[in-house]
Amino acid sequence: MAPKPRRIAARPDPKDWAEDELLTFSEAAALLWPDGPITASTLRTAYRQGLLEVTLLARKLMTTKRCVQAMTEAARRPARERA
């Protein structure tokens, strides 16, 4: 298991993070799925597929808890409703 990102180790409870606070993909995965199954790689794939909203800041892809929640809610809907 990979070590937790420093910022997540300092604040491991998702409730301590604002809905719109920027997170790297590694941080988002470690914060919201500490034991898996979602990883930074999964979030990168979701971004490439257009499923995850991101912010490009200093050549780094960042997302928020709100964006990840919207992605997971959309994934719960039947495929016909997503289009």
C-alpha positions, 0 to 999 in steps of 0.5 A: 500500500502506498503511503498517504499523501502528506495533506491527507495524513494531516487531515484524514477525515473527509469532513475536514475538507471543504466540498470545493477544496482542490485535491490532486488525484492521489489525495482525492483517492486516499481521502475518499477511498482509503482502502480502495477500490478507486485510485489516482489511476482510476480518477485519471481514466475518468477524467480522460473519459470526460466523467470527472470535472477537473481544474488544471493548475500549474500543469497539475490536474486537480479536482474537488470532493464535489466533482468526485461526488457528481461523478459517482452519482452519475455512474449510479444512473443507468447508461441510457440516462447518462448520455 
